[in-house]
Amino acid sequence: MRRTIRRWLLGAAILLAAHGSADAVDPISVTVYPRVAMALRDVMLSVRVEPDERNRWLTWEVDGPSYYRNSTRQVNGASSPRMWQFVVKDLTEGDYVVRAVISRDNESQSIAEMTFAVVSAKPPSK
């Protein structure tokens, strides 16, 4: 179990490093590891939030063919963590959308979204 978590954290760090940009920084971004998962396995969501004194709420959701999950966490401005990680378990086959929203005290929001797929764990029939 520890080895799996370490691999996920390393994978998430690599994805975040590859996603980085020298240009303007997005207020929020989301990555999924792995981008293509096997059915009934876990998927790691990583949400990066740029520090901002106006940040108040972080909401994330996963939406798929027969699955929906969301969660909201309170964010305490610029002193809150930049990285939030969540594990989604036992997903069935299909295409999924993950969204992350940071809501601010002035009622503005920033949204990040990406897709990922879950494929059958069974080998194809001959």
N, C-alpha and C positions, 0 to 999 in steps of 0.2 A: 504494500500500500504506500509506504513512504517513497519507494522508488518511483512509483507511478506519479505521485504528486510532484516529486522533484523533476521528472521528465516534463510534466505539464508546465511547471513554473519556468523551466528552461525554454521550452517551446514558446510560451507566451512572451518571455523576454526577447527572444529572437524575433518573433513577429513584430513586437513593438519597436525594436531597433530598426527593422527593415521598413516599418511604416513611417518612421520619422522623416521630417522634412526641414530643410534649411529656411524655408519661407515661413509665412504666417502659421501660427499654431492654432489648430482647431480647439474650440472650447471643450469639446467632448469627442471621444472616439471609442469605438468598440471593436474588439477582435474576438474571434472564435477559434478554439483549438480542440480538435482538428477541424479544418474546413469541410472535410468529408469524413464522416464518422460511421462506424458500424452500428447497426441497430442494437438497441438495448445496452449501449455503452454510455459512458459519461462524456459530457462536453464541457469545456471550461470557457466561461465568458470573462473577458478582461475589459473593464471600462476605465479609461483614463480621463480625468477631469482636470482641466487647467485651474489653478488657484484663482479665486475671484471672491472678494468680500461679499458680493451679492448672492452667491450660490446658497441655496436653501434646501432643495430636495433633489435626489437622484432617483429616477424611476427606470427600471429596465423590464423588458418583456421579451418572451420567446413565443412566436406564433407559428404553428404548423398545421398539418392536415387534420390531426385529431388530438392536438395538444396546445394548451395555452398556459403560460405561467408568467406572473409578474411580481415585482416587489418594489417597494419605495423605501428609501433610507433618508434620514435627515442628514443634511450636510451643513457644517458650521463655517461657512465662508471659506476664506483662504487657508484657514488652519486645518481643514479636513484633509484626509489622505488624497493623494493624486490618483492612486490606483485602487480599484475595487475589483474583487474577483468572486465569481459565483459559479457553482457547479450545477449543471442540469443533468439529471439522471434518467436512464431507461427510455430514451427517445425511440419512437418507431420510425420506419422508413418514410421518407418524404423530404420535401424542400421546406426549409424554415427561414423565418426572418427574425433577427434580433434587433431591437431598438433600445437605445438608451437616451434619456432626456434629462438635462439639468435645468431645473427651474430656479429662477432668481427672485429676489425680494421685490423687484420692480415689475413682476409678472411676465418678464421675457423668458424665452426658453431657447436652448440649443439642442438639436437632435442629431444622433448618429445612428446609422442603420447599415446592416450587412446581411447577406444571405449565407446559408450553409446547407449541406445535404447530409441526410442519413441514408445509408444504403443497407441492403440485406446482408446479414452475417452468413447466410447460407451460400454455398457455391452454386453457380448456375446449373440447372439440370441439363443433361445431355440428350 
